[in-house]
Amino acid sequence: MDSPYGIASLWAQGDFLIKSVAVILLIMSIASWWVIVIRAWGLWRLRSSAHGLNDFWHAQSFAEGLRTLGEDRNTPFRHLAEEGQAALDHHSNHKTDLHGHLPLAEWLTACLRASIDESAERLQRGLAVLASVGSTAPFVGLFGTVWGIYHALVGIGVSGQASIDKVAGPVGEALIMTAFGLAVAIPAVLGYNALNRANKGVLNKLNRFAHQLHAYFITGSPMQNKGAITKLSPRKEV
């Protein structure tokens, strides 16, 4: 026997606007969970790639060190190392160009920083979706609740019956939309915070690796001093 209350009843009795709000919340939920799963999987792969950083510096050659960072050339750590080597080769082979007159240290710093900026942009992809869903989903659900309560009260007024059994059903069903909004927003907010914190950890490792690469290309050996890491950090948007 079907219950006269609940989600099924809300969907059956709801008008076009209520159903549209429910569909929008469903799309928001699917989009946020998609971003969370895809970005979490990517960060897990990056963590596996970061485990090869120690092996990189124990390699006997630069090419051997690259293999320790994985076969995927799109990973931030391998991309950073390859960009540094490419910048060194380009500077050495184009002494007559304008950038050939720049000090090698400055040229390497600029190229490594550009690589970190590109990696930071890739890591931030999808987080705007989570931020938007987390901030708007509760209000979308609240809008559906207000609209549902309005129609419930109009129906009660037309019928002329204001007993508790006539009020509780329609109003309670309308309040479900608020719960839907919160159920969509909470995972999006938690996912955004977790992914943002994990991204900062990856960028910190990239900065340390970039400083070591910079020292390696200049002097031929990695430096342990971390004082110049800030020079290679990604630019912050104002």
TIROMI-157142 format. One record per residue (C-alpha): residue number from 1; residue in three letters; y, z, x. Coordinates in steps of 0.1 Angstrom, whole numbers, plus 5000, padded with zeros to 4 digits. Layout:
N
R NUM ala Y Z X
...
***
This chain:
238
R 1 met 5000 5000 5000
R 2 asp 5034 4990 5014
R 3 ser 5059 5017 5019
R 4 pro 5092 5013 5001
R 5 tyr 5110 5026 5032
R 6 gly 5111 5016 5068
R 7 ile 5116 4985 5090
R 8 ala 5097 4961 5067
R 9 ser 5117 4972 5037
R 10 leu 5149 4970 5057
R 11 trp 5141 4934 5067
R 12 ala 5130 4924 5032
R 13 gln 5161 4939 5015
R 14 gly 5186 4930 5043
R 15 asp 5210 4901 5039
R 16 phe 5217 4874 5064
R 17 leu 5241 4895 5085
R 18 ile 5216 4924 5088
R 19 lys 5189 4900 5099
R 20 ser 5212 4883 5123
R 21 val 5221 4917 5139
R 22 ala 5184 4925 5143
R 23 val 5177 4891 5159
R 24 ile 5206 4896 5183
R 25 leu 5193 4930 5193
R 26 leu 5158 4915 5198
R 27 ile 5172 4888 5221
R 28 met 5192 4914 5240
R 29 ser 5161 4935 5245
R 30 ile 5140 4905 5257
R 31 ala 5168 4894 5281
R 32 ser 5173 4929 5296
R 33 trp 5135 4934 5301
R 34 trp 5132 4900 5316
R 35 val 5159 4908 5342
R 36 ile 5144 4942 5349
R 37 val 5109 4929 5355
R 38 ile 5121 4898 5376
R 39 arg 5145 4918 5398
R 40 ala 5121 4947 5403
R 41 trp 5094 4922 5414
R 42 gly 5119 4906 5438
R 43 leu 5129 4940 5453
R 44 trp 5093 4949 5457
R 45 arg 5088 4917 5477
R 46 leu 5119 4925 5498
R 47 arg 5106 4960 5506
R 48 ser 5074 4944 5519
R 49 ser 5095 4920 5540
R 50 ala 5116 4949 5553
R 51 his 5084 4965 5567
R 52 gly 5084 4936 5593
R 53 leu 5117 4946 5609
R 54 asn 5101 4969 5634
R 55 asp 5075 4942 5643
R 56 phe 5104 4917 5647
R 57 trp 5118 4936 5677
R 58 his 5083 4940 5692
R 59 ala 5077 4902 5691
R 60 gln 5075 4882 5724
R 61 ser 5098 4854 5711
R 62 phe 5123 4848 5684
R 63 ala 5100 4824 5666
R 64 glu 5072 4849 5666
R 65 gly 5096 4875 5653
R 66 leu 5106 4852 5624
R 67 arg 5069 4851 5614
R 68 thr 5068 4888 5611
R 69 leu 5096 4886 5584
R 70 gly 5074 4865 5561
R 71 glu 5069 4828 5554
R 72 asp 5096 4827 5526
R 73 arg 5128 4814 5542
R 74 asn 5148 4826 5512
R 75 thr 5142 4863 5519
R 76 pro 5175 4880 5530
R 77 phe 5161 4893 5564
R 78 arg 5146 4860 5575
R 79 his 5176 4840 5562
R 80 leu 5199 4863 5582
R 81 ala 5180 4859 5614
R 82 glu 5178 4821 5610
R 83 glu 5215 4819 5602
R 84 gly 5223 4839 5633
R 85 gln 5203 4816 5655
R 86 ala 5218 4785 5638
R 87 ala 5253 4799 5644
R 88 leu 5245 4805 5681
R 89 asp 5231 4770 5685
R 90 his 5260 4754 5666
R 91 his 5286 4772 5687
R 92 ser 5268 4762 5719
R 93 asn 5265 4725 5710
R 94 his 5301 4721 5696
R 95 lys 5323 4734 5723
R 96 thr 5349 4708 5716
R 97 asp 5353 4716 5679
R 98 leu 5379 4741 5667
R 99 his 5354 4769 5661
R 100 gly 5341 4762 5696
R 101 his 5372 4778 5709
R 102 leu 5365 4810 5690
R 103 pro 5348 4838 5709
R 104 leu 5311 4837 5704
R 105 ala 5311 4873 5691
R 106 glu 5337 4865 5664
R 107 trp 5318 4834 5654
R 108 leu 5285 4852 5651
R 109 thr 5301 4881 5631
R 110 ala 5316 4856 5606
R 111 cys 5283 4838 5601
R 112 leu 5262 4869 5598
R 113 arg 5287 4884 5573
R 114 ala 5286 4852 5553
R 115 ser 5248 4854 5551
R 116 ile 5250 4890 5539
R 117 asp 5276 4880 5513
R 118 glu 5252 4853 5500
R 119 ser 5223 4877 5499
R 120 ala 5245 4903 5481
R 121 glu 5253 4876 5454
R 122 arg 5217 4868 5449
R 123 leu 5207 4905 5446
R 124 gln 5234 4910 5419
R 125 arg 5221 4881 5397
R 126 gly 5212 4894 5363
R 127 leu 5229 4928 5366
R 128 ala 5258 4915 5346
R 129 val 5233 4909 5317
R 130 leu 5221 4945 5319
R 131 ala 5256 4958 5320
R 132 ser 5267 4938 5290
R 133 val 5236 4947 5270
R 134 gly 5239 4984 5279
R 135 ser 5276 4985 5268
R 136 thr 5274 4964 5237
R 137 ala 5240 4970 5221
R 138 pro 5249 5004 5206
R 139 phe 5280 4989 5189
R 140 val 5260 4959 5176
R 141 gly 5235 4983 5161
R 142 leu 5263 5005 5147
R 143 phe 5278 4974 5131
R 144 gly 5245 4967 5114
R 145 thr 5244 5003 5102
R 146 val 5279 5003 5087
R 147 trp 5271 4970 5069
R 148 gly 5238 4983 5056
R 149 ile 5253 5016 5044
R 150 tyr 5281 4996 5027
R 151 his 5256 4975 5008
R 152 ala 5235 5005 5000
R 153 leu 5265 5024 4985
R 154 val 5275 4993 4965
R 155 gly 5240 4991 4951
R 156 ile 5240 5028 4942
R 157 gly 5274 5024 4925
R 158 val 5262 4994 4905
R 159 ser 5230 5012 4894
R 160 gly 5250 5044 4885
R 161 gln 5222 5066 4901
R 162 ala 5233 5088 4929
R 163 ser 5203 5111 4932
R 164 ile 5189 5119 4966
R 165 asp 5159 5097 4963
R 166 lys 5182 5067 4955
R 167 val 5205 5075 4984
R 168 ala 5181 5085 5012
R 169 gly 5161 5053 5012
R 170 pro 5188 5026 5016
R 171 val 5210 5048 5039
R 172 gly 5181 5058 5061
R 173 glu 5170 5022 5064
R 174 ala 5206 5012 5075
R 175 leu 5206 5039 5101
R 176 ile 5175 5023 5117
R 177 met 5199 4997 5131
R 178 thr 5217 5024 5152
R 179 ala 5183 5034 5166
R 180 phe 5176 4998 5174
R 181 gly 5208 4995 5193
R 182 leu 5201 5026 5213
R 183 ala 5166 5015 5220
R 184 val 5180 4983 5235
R 185 ala 5208 4999 5254
R 186 ile 5191 5028 5271
R 187 pro 5165 5007 5291
R 188 ala 5193 4983 5301
R 189 val 5215 5011 5315
R 190 leu 5186 5028 5333
R 191 gly 5174 4995 5347
R 192 tyr 5210 4986 5359
R 193 asn 5214 5019 5377
R 194 ala 5180 5017 5393
R 195 leu 5184 4981 5405
R 196 asn 5219 4986 5417
R 197 arg 5208 5016 5438
R 198 ala 5179 4996 5452
R 199 asn 5202 4967 5460
R 200 lys 5224 4991 5480
R 201 gly 5194 5001 5500
R 202 val 5185 4965 5508
R 203 leu 5221 4958 5518
R 204 asn 5222 4988 5541
R 205 lys 5191 4975 5559
R 206 leu 5207 4941 5561
R 207 asn 5238 4955 5577
R 208 arg 5218 4974 5603
R 209 phe 5196 4943 5610
R 210 ala 5227 4921 5613
R 211 his 5243 4945 5639
R 212 gln 5211 4944 5659
R 213 leu 5209 4906 5657
R 214 his 5246 4903 5667
R 215 ala 5239 4924 5698
R 216 tyr 5207 4905 5706
R 217 phe 5224 4871 5705
R 218 ile 5253 4884 5726
R 219 thr 5235 4905 5752
R 220 gly 5199 4896 5747
R 221 ser 5187 4930 5735
R 222 pro 5192 4950 5703
R 223 met 5216 4979 5703
R 224 gln 5210 5012 5687
R 225 asn 5247 5021 5682
R 226 lys 5256 5016 5645
R 227 gly 5293 5020 5649
R 228 ala 5301 4983 5642
R 229 ile 5279 4979 5612
R 230 thr 5309 4980 5589
R 231 lys 5322 4948 5604
R 232 leu 5293 4930 5589
R 233 ser 5292 4945 5555
R 234 pro 5298 4922 5525
R 235 arg 5333 4918 5512
R 236 lys 5341 4939 5482
R 237 glu 5357 4922 5452
R 238 val 5390 4937 5441
***
